[in-house]
Amino acid sequence: MNQVLIFETLHLDRQRVSGQSTNFFIEESENSKSIRDYTEDEITNWLLDSDVRRKFFIEKLFSNPTEIKDFRGLKKPFTPDRGKPGDIDIVFYDPQRINQAIAIECKRVKIEAINEEESKINGGQNIAEGVIQANKYLDIGFSKVYLTIYMLHDGRKLNTPSTLHRIGKGEKVDKLFSIPWNEGLKEEVGLIFFEIYQNTDKRVDAKYGFGICHDKRAVEREQWTTTTENLERERRKNAR
């Protein structure tokens, strides 16, 4: 029996309010950059630099999301000079409990909706790479480790009456959730799917949708003392 994945979703549309009536979630054209052209780092910053999106993400992992801080792109002394993982994409931590930090490896998959039944997929092989890197995070001694898959939907070619329904569909998209690659993901590593929807040609910081599925919870472990010390050192350095 296939597992049913449930996404919690949010849609946002920013419009300039004038004296006349204002319509939301309508067709708009700004010749904007495709969400598929965003790098993993750009998507991470897009998510975490917005209070709304940040809370939506972190509240799935912590009970006090507004108090949680983060590091991005950590390298030495956490990762080796060579080999995997090259760096640590995100570390979430509560300053009062820095010994319970969560390390997250992020990988993107680009999805372009061709029509209502078919989508073009690029970057599916990145998921297998992400599994390897997330497993390596366990060797660095964090309390919890997650693999997060960014699924970047460009639905601008669709012409459905409701712009909210313009997302990638079809067998190729479904296969991304069948996760045959998940067999290599270690039991302790959690899994989060994060979908971002570009429904019209308006820029994605002004009109977008996104959904999150906390598919598999990470197993909490006792964080290594050296890892906690390194995080505390990094925190003090950034506070200066």
N, C-alpha and C positions, 0 to 999 in steps of 0.2 A: 504494500500500500504506500503510495506516494505521500510525503509529508506536505501539509498545506502551510504555506508561508503567509503570514499576515503582516501587512505593512501599515504602520501609522503614518498618515500623509498630511501634508499641509500645502496650501496654495496661497500665493501672495501676488497682488497686483498693485503697484503704486501709480496713482494718477494725480495730475494737478487738478485741484478742485477750484472751479470758477463759479460764477453766478448761475451758470446753466447746469443742466443735469449731466451727471458723469456716469459713463458706462465702464464696467470692469470686465476683465477676461474676454476682451473682444480682439478681433484681428488687428494687428499693428505691424508696421514695417519701419525698421530703423537700420536695416542692413547690418545687423549686429554680429558679433563673433559667435561662432558655433560653440556650444558647450563641449563638443567633442574635441575642440582645439585647446582646451584647458589642460595643463599638466597636472600631475598628481599634487604637486606642491601648491599650485594655484587653486585647485579645488579645496584642499585642506584649509588654506587661508580664507577662501570664500566662506566656508562653513563656520570657521571659528572666529572670524572677525566681525560677525554679526551676532548681536545679543540673542535674537530670536532663534537663529539656526544653531548657535552654540548650545543654548539651553536645550533645544530639541534633541541634540545629540547626547549631551552629557547626562541628562536626566535618566537616560536608559542605563547608566553605569553607576551613578552616585545619587544618594538621597538629598544632597545639598549642592545642586549644580552651580548655583551662583557663587559659591565659595571655591570652586575648583579652578586650579591654575594649569597651565600647560607649557611644555617644551616642545619644540619642533626641530626635526633634523639633527638630533643629538648624534655625535660621533665619539671621538676619544674623550674620556677613557672607557666609554661604554662599549664601543665596538672595536674590533681589530683594524689595523691599518689596511689589511687586505682580506679578501674573502667576504663571506656573507655573515650577517647583514651589513651592507655598506654604511647605513645609518639607521636611526630609529625615527620613524616618521612623526609620531606623536607620543608624548608621555603626559597623561593626566595625573594630577596629584592634589590631595588635600593638604595644605600647608601644616595643618595640625596632625596629620597622619601620613607623613611623607613615606613611611615604611609600608604603605599600602598602595603604591603607585600602579598604574595600568599603562602598559606599553602597547602601541597599536601600529601594525604594518598596514599600509594602504596601497591598493592596486586599483587601476581604472580599467573599465571596459567601455568602448565607444559603440553606441547603438544609434543607427540612423533608420528611421521609419521610411520604408519605400512606399508601402501602401498599408491597408488595414490588416493584411495577413502576412506581410513579409518585412523583414528588417535586415539591414547590413550590420555585421558585427566585426569590430576590430579590437584586438587586444585580449581576446579570450585566453591566449597563452600566458598572459600576465598573471592569471589567477594561480596557475601551477607554480610560477616563480614566487608569488606571494606566500604560498604554503611553505615553501622551503625557508624563506626569510623569517616568517612568523615563528616557525619551529625553532629557529636559531635564537630568537629572543629569549626562549626558555633558558638558554645557557648563560644569559646575562643576569638572571636572578631577580626579575621583577615579580611583584606579588601576583599580577594577572597579565595575561597576554591575549591580544585579539588580532584577528585578520579582518580588515574592513574592505569590502569591494565597492568601489564607486561605479555605479552603472549610469552612464551619461547619455540620456535620451534626447536626441534631436528629432522632434516630431513636426518640423516646419513644413514638410512636404505634404502632410495630411490636410484635408479640408473638411474635417468633421464639423458639424454645426457648433458643438461645444469644444472650445479650445482645450479644456481640461482633459479631454480624452485623447489627445494627440501624443501618444507614447509608442515606443517600439513594441511590436507584438510578433508572434509567430514561433515556429518550432525552434529556431536558432536562439531566441531569447529564452524560451522555456528550458532549453538544455543547460543554460547557465545556472539554473537553480537545481538541476538534477544532480549537480556536484559530484560527478564521478571522481574528480580530483580531490574531493574531501577525504578520500581514504588515506591520503598521506598526511592530513592535518592531525597533529598529536592531540590526544584526549584533553590535555590541559588547556589548549588554545581555543578561545571563543571565536565566534563568527558573526559579523554584522554585514548586512546588505544595505547599501545606501543608494537609492535611486534619485537622480536629479532630472527634472523634466523641463525642456525648452519647448514651449508650445507654440510660440509665435516668434516673429523676428525682432521683438523688443529685447533689449539687453537683459541678461539673466539676473542682474542684481536688482532689477525693477519689476520683472514679472517672471515667475518661476513656480514650479512645484517640486516638492521632494518628499520622499517616503523612507522610513527606516524600519528594518526588520532585525530584531535581536534574535537571530536564528539559533545560536548555540552559546550558552553562557560559559565563560572561562572558569577554570578551577582555581580557586585562591590558594596560594602557597605562602610560606613564610619567606619574605623578601630577604635577600642576602644583605648582610650588614654593609659590605663594601658598596653595593648598589645604592643603599640608603645614604651612605656617606657621600658618594659621588653626586647624588641628586641634591643633597643639602648644600654641597659646595657650589653646584651650578645655580641653585636658588639664590644663595648669598651673592654670587657674582653678578647675576642679573638684577639684583635689588640695588646695586651700587649706582 
